[in-house]
Amino acid sequence: MSRRRGVGSITPYTTKTGQRWRWQLRAPIDPERPELGTRPQGKGGYRTASEADDALQDARRKLRAHGRLAQRGTPTIGDYAEEWLASLTLEASTIEGYRKIVRNHVTPQLGSVRLDKLTATALAKHYRALEDHGRRDNKAPGAGLSANTVQKVHVLIGAMLNAALDDGHVTVNVAKKRRTVKAPTGKQVRSQKPEIQVWSAAELRAFLEWSQVTYADDFYALWHVYAWTGMRRSEALALRWSDVDLSTGRIAVRRAADTTARDTIKSTKTGQARPIDIDPETVDVLRRWKATRGSIALALARPDAYVFGDYEGRLRKPDDIGRRWDHRVAKARAALGVDELPRLTLKGLRHTHATLLLELGVHPKVVQERLGHSNISTTMNIYSHVTPTMQRDAVSRLAGLIGGAS
């Protein structure tokens, strides 16, 4: 037998049931500490020399690619998923989203499968099952998942298998075998994407008037700021008075409330601060709101206080604000008429802000900057429903220009 690292050998041996074959290969004790030397590793039980040689060549490929062998103790998908999630250095909210996917759509179905035993066919079968009856929530348990959700599952599994490849647990990422796996395509995801729901300017005005005058809503100032700035739910909640310049009419968005942990803030989605100009009416709303906060306790109006904190000055939870919004909208619809005011999510208020600006002919780059999108293509993809209005306006202006020149 050769004792050179990475060469290996196959040898026969006799058992009660007949001849069997084993392979053996010298591999580093610790690839990161070569001074420790090598040790033999191998596996037996093969019925033919050819089977043993195939296994030896597979082990050699692993050794060349990863500097180690992982023939024994290869973890299951469920165990490795937890190890992989714990290694990530992403935003807490992103990791929590990954955990939810693993908890609902990976571990229950594939958790007991060993990483190196997962096949492209098994993965394809898993995706088809998710599309057919994969929902596990309380709203529609047993219904099929959308193409968008299945694609998210596919992206997560692919990333996890890439890590398993780097760790030497597998020799190939089966999620990349597109001919067999056939994950949902971008076209399928876009075709199932629901239309964005927004309010018209009249509907928005009706709600805000009801909130301020009829309902005497303690949260009116917050709803007004959302509507006039397009900020994300968590960004507005993390505003401090030092971020609001009432003399120049500008807000600086520097941070966001963390949706995964109480009383915790994080950086904005792009990791950068951004300025948002506000109109005189919004300045007046914030002046009166600051006076109200100061009348409750001076500490609530100090520069380091949260603009929309609770009565103890603590950061409010984004999910709690979402529930309060839903409650207000339901109340307003009952008062104003369900036909007069469509149902709208809090995120829909952000969409309303962007849509109204685009319909007014505001340049998409300005809308992108106000919303805090990382690039303008994101803005245009989300608000493609406004494009026909913009085209009609552009054609009308062009006709006026040319006609006026004649």
Secondary structure as GFF3:
##gff-version 3
##sequence-region A 1 406
A	DSSP	beta_strand	9	15	.	.	.	ID=ss1
A	DSSP	beta_strand	18	28	.	.	.	ID=ss2
A	DSSP	three_ten_helix	34	36	.	.	.	ID=ss3
A	DSSP	beta_strand	38	46	.	.	.	ID=ss4
A	DSSP	alpha_helix	49	66	.	.	.	ID=ss5
A	DSSP	alpha_helix	77	87	.	.	.	ID=ss6
A	DSSP	alpha_helix	92	105	.	.	.	ID=ss7
A	DSSP	alpha_helix	107	110	.	.	.	ID=ss8
A	DSSP	three_ten_helix	115	117	.	.	.	ID=ss9
A	DSSP	alpha_helix	120	133	.	.	.	ID=ss10
A	DSSP	alpha_helix	147	166	.	.	.	ID=ss11
A	DSSP	three_ten_helix	174	176	.	.	.	ID=ss12
A	DSSP	alpha_helix	178	181	.	.	.	ID=ss13
A	DSSP	alpha_helix	186	192	.	.	.	ID=ss14
A	DSSP	alpha_helix	201	209	.	.	.	ID=ss15
A	DSSP	pi_helix	210	214	.	.	.	ID=ss16
A	DSSP	alpha_helix	220	229	.	.	.	ID=ss17
A	DSSP	alpha_helix	233	237	.	.	.	ID=ss18
A	DSSP	three_ten_helix	241	243	.	.	.	ID=ss19
A	DSSP	beta_strand	244	245	.	.	.	ID=ss20
A	DSSP	beta_strand	250	253	.	.	.	ID=ss21
A	DSSP	beta_strand	256	257	.	.	.	ID=ss22
A	DSSP	beta_strand	265	266	.	.	.	ID=ss23
A	DSSP	beta_strand	274	277	.	.	.	ID=ss24
A	DSSP	alpha_helix	280	296	.	.	.	ID=ss25
A	DSSP	three_ten_helix	298	301	.	.	.	ID=ss26
A	DSSP	alpha_helix	318	336	.	.	.	ID=ss27
A	DSSP	alpha_helix	346	359	.	.	.	ID=ss28
A	DSSP	alpha_helix	364	371	.	.	.	ID=ss29
A	DSSP	alpha_helix	376	382	.	.	.	ID=ss30
A	DSSP	three_ten_helix	384	386	.	.	.	ID=ss31
A	DSSP	alpha_helix	387	405	.	.	.	ID=ss32
###
